[in-house]
């Protein structure tokens, strides 16, 4: 028969009722895909035209353009054959040929722009080529089977040649371009250059999997993050949508900001999820048609091949659409996590001291973020499940009638129970998170102070206290876990009880096809709610955690009360000598810092320092002394502008462009010694060696196995207290600050090391003297007072006296009562220092052994990562108890048996009722089937009760 007579119905089948006719294929397989491709190509061309060229591969581009140009020539030939009327054609035929040619021309434009301006293969072009390849293959078969003369055979041959060339273009376009990309200096993930096929099957991860097969993966083995996850860019976008003035008073303000910021990433999973939904409903329809086909006495081979192709299409579509759904959804969750963590960090650095719980940041960044990620995990399943349940209910109605209301009724009852449970989820979640925050904060403090606790003999007592907090935390979270387990039980009730109720009340005859097709639709109706019911408490928990983060972000921001001027000249210079709050002479009139009538405190109307007036002369060493609790640390924080409540004036000179600070407790990150000293500053080897020598770290580093590349652990746990303080001081010195505020930095140093560090850093020829830096040093080590240019003595929250040592030593006051002499140990010569290395060497030996033990523990940890740690499982089973553990295992196994054997029982039922003489009635099979489902429900209930007992 000819290609077309022009009289066919659009839905009329061709060639023994297996093929669609050409008009149908040209409309749905050619015209519609080509029209969509042309429209989207226009949009893509405009977007790509504005981007810079990043790929430099002219030869490869010429090869691709040559293949596409040849393809254009073949499409033009097909259009000419249609246009000259060599055979009977319709308007559909002509429209299809024209649109195919236009699409081929757009392939040239898109191929040029996407090749040079996109690091990954063109997603649009690859998708179009792959989709139309499948559709054109079906058209080619129909064309050859419908060819009736030489012209039509020639047309079919050219069409097939164009199809083969399209495959070549697809293979060329799918090639990655990473070798030709002009990247910047930082490393990039292979994800950024992977095409749609590599992303769809996660082929880009294969190299990582092979590496993990050969060795134990470490952090440096992981791919770098995709550039779209750049924290700076994401935070800038988040900040543009964040308005703190509108955030307050809006319970869901932070949720709205996230939605506005992540509109595109939030919507991207919708499209593959809809495709997955379509493929999901193809399964029962495919099963129904296949059952009818297999029940026929004579099977058609072409139809069988069609079923094979349909199964490949359905199940590969399910896998790929599911992969893309979770790929895009996980990207969105990662972006949300990055934005929230960055914003929490920024708020923690700008929040007023005392405005919130210090442990809140740690808990928000760990536990709360984990709850948010888990709560958002099934975000897209909620709306998809509603659509799926509606469609499944309608299809069940078409096969079983009004009995479909039975499963819907079960779902409604369970959903009502879940709605009641949800009202209690928020309060139980908040109570649990408060317990977690308290325990995590204390645990972090204990870990950072472990050495001191062991030395003081308090480690056992503190360990018991942390354990009690853990027990209290579990008790606080017990109610939330009970609600979660109850929600899981409600989730499985529709899935287990709907099939027996439906089959029991149906009035239609049940055969094998109807039973299994109905069971498929029942599964599609109830299984989404099983997941949704379990997801809703997690989603409510995530929203509550977002509320906790919002409350933290709304806390009061730090206000810097200090003033900045170009030069500070003492306004009371004329009264020098008449007021004890003024410098006693010998100092010029320019100062780096001046405090006038300063009142500073940590609580409102409870000032620690009162009526403080003083100046820090430029390029001088000012030492602050006083008894414990006199306000020395408060004075340091006041100079940094970190006091929440203040009165008076603190004036800073503009010459102090960099301010260095060392706290009583050194802050160190989990990294190497070198990384902690250099920080985020550019590395300067001369300056680095200078500060290492000045802080007496050179000998310590030389004795370490890995030198300054030794990892010091979290909060510098691998170092001694004195080494921590010296690393902290080295970091402040490396910054080359004009003003340094140092709070009791000698408390952890032995006398010899303290003397050496003071001489090299603060002495007459010390590092800070050579740099002409201004230094404020708060210390209990009063023997260094003679070396100070200026002394401030505090007592009972006030300045009792200040001035040079020579002046204060002869005046009745705090300094004179200390009984110091002018002779200073800081004036010792270098010859005496080497004899003081013995104690330090023994400390370094201990440190080396500690690091060696840590390294061996690291290797053991790697082995446990490969083989598992049996001790952990023994601990869990021991805590569970033998009876509870046995019950949970046995009834979980029974649940697995009953839920699967019920399907086998349906096979016996359908086979019996389909026979000429059924052995049993439908009531017999339905009752036993219901018994299996009830037993499954009981097994699940007992398992849940065992889990409740375990979680207490």
N, C-alpha and C positions, 0 to 999 in steps of 0.2 A: 504494500500500500504506500502511497506518497506520504511526504512529511505531514501535510495537512490538507484538508479539503475546505477548511474554513467553516465547517458546520458542526464541529465537535463541541460537546458540552465541556465547560472548563474542568469539571470534576470527573469526566468520563475516563475510564481506565483503558489502557491500550495493551495489545499483545497478550491475549489470554488473561486479562484482568490482573496483570501483575504490575505493568508500568503505568505511570501517569501519561496523559497525552502531552504533546509538545507545547500546546498553549499554556497548560498548567505549569509545566516546567519552566517555560520562558518567563512567565509572570513571577513565580515564587523563587525560582532558582537563578534567575538572571536579572530581570528588570528591578525588582525590589532591592536585592543586595547591591547592584551597581548604583542605584539612585542614592542609597544610604552612604555608600562609599564616596560618591562625589560630594555630597553635602559635608560629610565629616572631613574630607580632604581639604575643602576650602577653609574650614576652621583651623585645621592643623597647619596648613600652609601659612596662614596669617600669624599663628603663634610662633612657628619655627623661624619665620623670616626675621624676627626681631632678635633672635639669639645669636651669639657669636659662634664662629667656626671652631670646633674642638677636635675634629678628626682630620688627619692629613694622610689620605690614602688615595691619591689620584688614579693609580693603575687599577685598583680594585673597584673604584667607582666607575671607571670606563668599562670594565667587564660587565658590571651590573647594568649600566646604561645601554650597552650593546645588546644584552639579552632582552631588556624591556623594549628597546626600539624594534628588534626583530618581532617581538610579540605584537607590537602596534601594527607592524606590516601584515601579520597574519590576520588580525582583527579587521584591518582595512580590506583585505582580500575577501573575507567573509561578507562584509558589508557590500562590496561590489557585486558579489554573486547574488545577494538578495536584491540589490537595487536594479540590476539589469533584467530581472524577471526570468532567470534561467529555469525556475520552477515556481509552482504556485506557493505564494506566501500570503501572510495576513499582516495586519497592522501590528500585532503582537510580535511577529517575527522581525519586522523592520525596527520597532522600538528597542527590542532586545539587542539587535546588532549595533544600533547607534550608541546605546548606553554602554555596551561593552567596549566600543572604540573610545568613547570619551573617558571611561574609567582607565583604559590603558594609557591615555595621554596624561591623566592625573598621576598615574603611577610613575611617570618620568619626573614630574615636578616633585612629588613626595619623595621619590628615591634620591633625588639630588639634595634636597633640604635635610631630610632625616639622616642621610648618610653623613653629612658634614657637620651637622649641628646637634646631633643627639649621640651620647656615648653608647647607647644600647640600640640594637636593631629596631627598626620601625615596628611598633606594636600594631598600629592601624594597618599598615601594608601587609604584615605577616598574617594578621587575623583574616583580612580580606582574601589573600591568596589561598590560605588553608581552607576557609569555608567554601569559596567558589571552586576550589579543586574537587571537593567532595560532591558539590552540586553539579559541576560540569561533567564529572565522571558518569553520573546518572544520565545526564543529557546526551553524552556521547553514546552510551549504550542504546538509548531510545532512538537516536538519529541513525545509527547503523542498522538497527532492526527495522526502522521505517523507510530506509532508502529503497527507491524503486527504479532508479535509473542512474546513468553514469554521472550526471551533474550532481545528483543528491549524494552519491557515494563520494564524489570529489569534495563536496561541502563537508561531509562527515569526516573525511580524512584530514582536511585543513583544520577543522575544529579539534580533532584529536591531537594534531601536531601542536596547536596552540595550548592544549591542555598539558602536553608533555613539557613544553617550554615554560609554562606557568610553574610546574614543579621545579624546574631548574632555577627560575627566579626566586622561588620560595627558599630553596636551599642556599642560594647566594645571600639572600636578605637575612637569613637566620644566623649567618656567621657573626661571631663577636668581633668587635673592633678595638679591643683593649690595647693591642700592640701598636695601633696608629694614633692613639689619643694623646694629646698634649696635656697631661695631667699637671697639677701643681705639685709641690714638694711632698705633701703628706700622702700616705698610702690610702688606697681606695679598695673598697670591697668588690669582689667579682659580681656581686648582686647588681651593681650600678651599670654593668655592661652586659647583663644577661637579657636575652630576649624573652618573648612571651612563652615560648616552649620550655626553655630552661627554668623559668619561674614557675610554670604550671606543674612541672614534675620535680621541682627543687633539684635539678641537675647541678646547679652551681654549688651545691653543698657537698658533692661527691668527693672533692679533694679534701675537705675537712674530715669526712668520714674515713677516708683511706688513711689520713694522718693519725686519726684517733685509733685506727686498727693497729697501726705500727707502734704507737707510743701512748703514754699517758698525756692527755692534752693539758697544756698550761695556758695561762691567760694570754701570753704572747703568741700562742699558736692560733688564736681565734682571728677571724677576719676583722678588719676595722669596720666601724659602723658606716652605714650608708650616709652620704653627705646630707641627705634630707633630714637626718636625725641630729644635725648640728645643734647643740644646746643653745648657743648664742642666738642663732636665727629663730629657733622655736620660741625662745623667751622674748625676743623682740616682738614677734607676732602676738604672743600672749599679752604682753604689756600694752600693746595698742588697743586691745579689747578690754583691758582691766581698768575699771574706774572704781577706786576704793570708796569714793563718796556715795556711789550707787550700791556698792556691795553691802554696806551696813543696813540692817533691817530687812534684807531680802534673804529668806531662808535658803533659797536655791540659787543665790547670786553666783557662786563659783561654778555651779553646774552650767548655768547659762553662758558664762564666759568661756568655758571649755567647748560648749557646743558651737558658739560663734567662731571660735578660733579654729576648730577642727571640722568645719563644715564638709570640706571635700574628703578628707580621710574618713570621716564618719559615714559618708554616703557611698564610698567606693565599694564596700562589701555588699551593698544592697543588690547590685547587678549580678554578680556570681551567685548570690544566695537565691535570687529569683530563678536563675538557671538551674540551680540544684533542686529547687522546688518543682520545676517542670520535669526534670529527669526523674525525680522521686515518684511523681504520679504516672510517669510512663511505665514504671515497673509493674503495678497491678494490671494495667491495661495490656501490657505485653504478656503477662502471665495468663490473663484471660484469653487472649487471642491464641497464644501458644497451646493452651489446654484444648481449645476448640479444634485447632489444627491437628493436634496429635490424636484426637478422638475420631478423626475421619478415617474411613476404611482405606482410602487411597491418598497418598501424600504427594504433593507437587514439589519437584526438586527446586525450582526457582523460588517458590515460596519459602522453602527451608533455608535456602541461601539468604533470602531476605531477613528471616528471623535471626540468622547468625550475624548478619551485618547490623541489624537493629540492636541486638544484645551488646555488640562491641561499642556501638554508638552510645547506648544508654549508660553502660557501666563505666566507660572511659569518661563520658560527660559528667557522671556523678563524681568520679575521683578528681577530675581537673577543676570542676566548679567548686567543690568543697575545699580543694587546696587553695584556690584563689580567694575564697571567702575568708579563710583563716589567715592567709598571708596579709591581706589588706587590713583585716580586723586587728591582728597582732601589731601591725605597724601603727595603727591608730592608738592602741593601748600604750605602746612604747612612747609615742609622741606625748600623750597625756601625762605619762609618768615623768618624762623629762621636764615638761613644763611645770608640773607641780613641785618636783624636787628642787628645781632651780629657783622657783619662787619662794619656797620654804627657806632655802639657803640664803637668798637675798634678804628675806625678812628677818632671819636669825641674826644677820650681820648688821641690820639697821634698827632692830627692835630695842626699845628702852630696857636697860637692865632692871630686872624685877617686874617687868610687865607681864610675864607669864612663867610657867613652870620650865625650869632649865632642861628637864628631862623630856619635855614635849617634843622638841625637834627630833631627837633620836627616835622616838616612837612613831612620830608622823612619817618620817622618812623610811621606816622599816615596816613595822606591823600594819599601820594604816594604809601605806601604799600597797602592801601585799593584799590586803582586804579589798582595796579598790580594784586592783587588777583582776582578782578572782571574781568580784561582783560584776565587772563589765564583761567578763568572759562570754556570757550568754546573752549579751545585749540584743544582738540581731536575731536570736532564736525566739524572742518573745513575739515580735510582730510576724515573723515567718510562721510560727506555730499557729497563730490565730487564722492566718490565711489557709494553712494546711488543714486545720480542723474543719473550717467551713467547707472547703472543697471536698474533703473526705466524707463529711456528713451528707452532702448532696449526692455524691456517687453511691454511698451506701443506701440512700433512700431509693435510688433508681433500681437497685438490685434486691433489696429486702423489704421495701415499703416503709410504712410509718414506724416500724419497730426500731428505726434508727434513733428515735427519741430516748430509748433506754440508755445507750451509752452517753448521750448528751446529758441526761438527767444525772448520771453518776458523776460526770465531769462538773456539773453545776454545783452539786452537793459538796464535792471535794474542794472546789474553788471557794465556796463560801467558808468552809473550815479554814482554808489557807488565809483568807482575808482577815479572819479573826486573829489568827496567829501573828500576822504581820503587824498588828497594833502593838504587840509586845516586843517585837524584834529590836526596835530602836533603843529602848531603855536598857535591855539586856546587853546590847552591843556596846553602849557607852560605859556601862559598869565593867564590862570585860576589858575594854581598851584602857580604862583608868587603872585597873590592876596591872595590865601589861606595862603601861607607862611607868608605874612605880617600880616594878621589878626590873625592867630593862635599864632604867636610869641608875638604880643602885648597882646592878651587875656591871655596868660599864665603869662605874667609879671603883668598884672592887678590883676589877681586872687591871685597871691602870695603877692601882696602889698595892698590887699583890706583894711586892717585895717588902714594903713597909709593914704590911699586915703579918707576914710570916716572921719578920724580925721581932715584932711586938708580941707575937704569940696569939694574935686574935684571929688567925685564919679559920680555925675550926668554928669559933663562935659566929663569925661573919658568914661562914658557909651555911651554918644552921639557919641563920636569919634569912639569907637569900632563899633557902629551901622553903622556909615558912611563907615567904612572899610568893613563891611559885605555887604552893598549895592554895594560898588565898586567891591567886590569880585563876587557878583551875576551878575553884569553887565559884568565883565570880562569873566565869564563862560557862558554867554548867547549864544555866538556864538557856543561854543562846544555843548551845549544842543540843539541848533537849528540843528546842523549837525547830532546829535544822533537821533532826532525825524524824520528828513528827511530820514535818513538811515532806520529807522523802517518803514516808509511809503513805501520806495522802497522794503523793505523786504516782505511786504504783497501783493504787486501788482502781482507777479507771482502766488501766492496761490489763489488770488481772480479772476484774469482775465484769467488764463490758462484754467480752465475747460469749460467756455462758448465758448471760441475760438476753443478749440479742438472739442467739440461736434457740434459746428456750421459748421465746415469745413470738418468733417469726411464724407466719402462716404459709409461707411459700415452701415449695419442695426444695430440699437441699441435695444437690449433687456435688461431685468433686470440684467442678469448676466454680460453682457458686460458693461453696464453703471456703475454698482457699482464696478466691478473689475477695469475698466479704471479709475474711480474716485479714487480708492485706489492707483493705480500707479501714477496718477497725484499728489496726496497728497505726495507720497513718492518722487516724482520728485521736487516739489516746496517747501514743508515745510522745508527741510534742508536749503534751501537758505534763508528762512525767518529768521532762527536763525543765519545763517552765516552773512547775511547782517547786522544784529544788533550787531553781535559780533566783526566784523572787526574794527569799530571805537574804541571799548574797547581794542582790542588787540594792535592797534596802540598807544592808550593812555598808555597802560602798557609798551610798548617798549620805549615810550618817558620818562616815569617815571624812567625806568631802566637807561636811559641816564642821567637823573638828578642825580641819585644815583652814577653812574659811574663818573660823573663830580665831585661830592663831594669826592669820594674815591681817585680821582687823585690830590686833593689839597695837598699843601705842608705839609710834616710831620714835627712835632716838632723836633728840633735838640737841644739836651742838650749840651750846651757849657761849662758846669762845668767840672772841673778836680777833680779826686779823688786820694788822697795820704794817706799813712799810718799815718804820723805825719806831722803837719804843724808847723814850727818854724819861727818866725818872722825874716826876712832877714834884717830888719832895726832896730833891737833891739839896735845896737850900737848908732843909731842916736836918741834914745829916749829922748824926751824933746826938740829936735831941729826942729822937723817936726810935725805940728799939725795933720797930717794924721796918726800918729802912736800913739799907746797906751801910756799913761802917767805914766807907772810904776805901781807897785803893782800887776801886772799880770805875770804869768809865761810865758814861751816861747811857750807853746803848745796851739793851737787854734783849734776849730772845723771848722771854716770857715774863709777864708781870701780872700778879694777882692783887686786886684792890678790894678790901673788905669782903672777902669771899666766905660764904657759908655753904657747906656741902654736906649732903646726907643721902641715905638710901631709902628713907621713908619721909613722908610729908611731915613737916614740923618736928622732925627728930634729926637734928644736924650733928654729924660726927665731928666736923671741923667748924669752928666759929670765928668769924672776924679775922680771917687770915689775910695779911698783906705782905707780899714779898716779891722779889725779882730774881730771875736767873740770869746772871751776867753772861754775855756772849763769850764763847770759847773758854768756858771755865768748868770746873768740877764742883758741883754742889752736893753735899752729903746731908741727908736728913736722918736724924737720930731721935730716939724716944722710946719709952717703955712700950710693952705689948698693949695694943688697943689705943694707942695715942693718936692714930689717924694717918700713919705714914702711907699705907696702901691707898687710902681714900684720897690723899694728896696726889698720888701718881695718877689715879683715875680722873681726878679733876683736871689735870694738865692735858689728858687725852679727850676731855669732854664727855666722859662716860658716866657721869654722876646724874642720876635721875632728878634730884632736887637740889637747886642751887640758887644763891643770891650773890650779888656783887659782880665783879668783872674779872674775866680771865682773858688777857690780851696776848696773842701770839704774833711774833714777827713773821713777815712774809719770807724772810731769809730761811726759815725752817720749812723748806719744801718737802723734806722727808723726815718723818718722826719714827724712831725705832723704839720698841718696847719689849721688855722682858718681865714676865710676871713671876710671882713667887713659885708657882707651879708651871714648869716648862710645858708648852704645847708643842708636841711633835707628831708628825703624821706617820703612817705606816709606809715607810720607804727607806731608802738608803741614807747614810749620813750625809753624803754629798747633796742629795735631793733636798734634804731638810735644811741645809745651810744655804744653798743657792736659791731654793724656792722657785718663784716664777721670774726671777731676774735673769738676764743674759749671763752666760758663764764667762768669767774673766779669771784666767788661771793665776795671774800675779796677785790679784786681790784675794782670791781663794786661799792661796798659800800664806798670804799675810795674816788673814784672820785665823787660820788653823794654827799658825805658830803663836799668835798672840793669846789664844785661848788654851794653849798647852794641850791641844788635841793631836798634835803630830805624833807624839810617842804612842798614844792610845791607838791611833789609826794604824801605825806601823806594825803593831802586834796583832792586829785582827787578820784572820785568814784572807778575807776579801777586801781589806783596806777600807777606804771610804765608800766602797760599793756594798758594804755589809748592811743588810736589812735590819733595822732596829726594832721592828714590830710595832704593833698598835700602841700609840702613846709612848714610844721609846722604851718598851718593857724590857728589851735586851740590854739596856744601858743602866748604869748606876745613877743615883740621884744627882751626883756631882757632874757626871758626864752629860746628863740631860741638860743641866743648866748651862754648861759650857757650849753645847751645840746650839742651844737657844741664843746665847750671847753671840756666838759666831754668826748666826743668821742675822741678828740685828747689826753687827759690825759690817757684814758683807753688803748690806744695803747702802752703806756710806751715808748715814743719816746726819743731818745738821744738828738735830736735837734727839737725845736718847733719854728715855725714862726707864730706869732699872730698879725693880722692886725686889730687894733681898735676894740677889743672885748668888750670894756666897754661902747660903745656908746649908747646901749639900756638899760643899768642898772641904777637904781636909786642909789643915793649916798651911802646909807647904805648897799645895796646888793653889790655894787662895792667894798666897803671897806672890807666887809667880805670875798668876793671871792679873792681879792688881798692878804689879810693876809693869808688865808688858802692855796693858790696856790703858791704865790711868796714870802711870808714873810720869816723871818729868820728860822722859823720852818715849813715853808710851804711844800707842797707835792713835788714840783720840786726841792727844796733845798735838801730834803732827798734823792731824786733820783739822784742828781748831774747832772741834765739835763742842756743843754745849751739853752737859751731862747732869742729870739729877739721879743720884744714887741713894735709895733708901736701904739701910742696912742696920743689923744688930752688931756688926763687927766694928766696934768703936776704935780699934787700934789704927784704922786708916784715916781718922779725922785730921791728923797733922798734914796729910797730903791734900786736903780739900782747899779750894779757893774760897769757898763760902759754905757755912754750916747753918742748917736750920734745925733747931731743937723743938720738938713737939711734946706736949704733955697735957693730958686731959682735954684733948680736942682744940688746943690753942698753941700758937707760936710763943714759946716762953722766952726765946732769945735767938738771935741770928747775927752772923758776921763772920769774920775770918777767925781761924783757930788762935792766932796770936792774940787777938783782942779778947775772945771769949775765955781763953785760959787764964787770963789775969782778972777777969770779972767774976764776982760772986754769982754763980748760976749753975745751970744743969751741967754744962761741959766741964767746968772746973771741978765739980763733985765727982766726975769720972776718974780723976787722978791720973790722967795721961801725961807723958813727957814728950818733948819735941822729937826725941829719937824715934825713928820709924823703921819698922822691919821691912817696909817696902823699899828702903834704900839699900838693901843687901845687894851684893855683887853677884854677877852671873856665876862666879866660881863655886858658890855654895849650892846652887841649884841641882847639879847632877847627883849630889849625895842624897837627894830626897826622892829618888825614883823607886826605891825598893818597895815601898808600900803600894805605889801605883802599879808597879809591874805585877805584883801579886793579884791586884784587882783585875788587871787585864787578863791574867792567866785564868782567873775564875770566869771572866766574860767569854774568853775563847772556848772554855769547856761548855759554857751555857749555849753558845752559838752552835757548837758541834753537836750537842744533844738535840738542839732544835732542828738541825739539819737531818739528823738521823730520824727524828720524829716525823719530819717532812717526807722522808722516803717511805716510812711506815704508813703514813697517811695516803701516799700514792698507791701503795699496795692494797690498802683497804678500799680505795676507790675502785680498784679493778675487781677484787674478790669479795668485797663486802666485809663488814665488821660483825662477826657473829655475837660478840659481846653485847652489842646494842639490842639484837633480837632476844638474847637470853634475858636481858634486863626487862624488856617489854613484857615477855611472857611471864616472868617472875612477878612483876607488878600486877598483871592481869589475874593471876591465880589459875590453877589447873582446871577447875570446874568451869569458870567463865570462858576461858580460852577454848576448851573442848566444845562447849555449847555453841560458841560463835562459829567454830569451824564446821561442826556437824550440821547445824541448821543452815549455814550458808551453802553447804554442799547439797542439802535437801532442796533448798530454793532453786539451785541450778538444775537439779534433776526434774522437779515438778514443772518448771516453766518451759522446759524443752520437751518433756515427754507428753505434755498436753497437746503439742503440735503433732506428735506421732499418733496420738489417740484420734485426732481428727482424720488422719489417713485411714485408720481402721473404720471409722464412722462412715466416711465417704465411700469407701470400697464396699461396705456391707449394704448401705442403702441404695447403691447403684446396681446391685445384683438383682436377679429376677426374684429370688426368695430371700429377703433379709433375715438374718438370724435373730436380730433384736430390733426393738422399736427405737425411734429417734429419742424418746424420753429416756431410755436406758443409756444411750451414749451421752446425751446431754447432761444427765445427772452425774455420771462418772467424770465427764469433762469438768463440770462445775466443782466436783470434789477435788480434782487435781489443782484447780485454780485456788480453792479455799486453802488447801494444804500449803500451796506456795505462799499464800498470804500469811498463814500462821508461821511458816518458817522465816519469812521476812520480819515478822513482828518479834519473834524470839531473838533473831539476830540483832535487831534494833535495840531490844532491851539489854542484850549483852553489851552492846556498844555504849549504852547509857551508863551501865555499871562501870565499864572500863574508864569512861571519861570523867568519873567523879574524882 
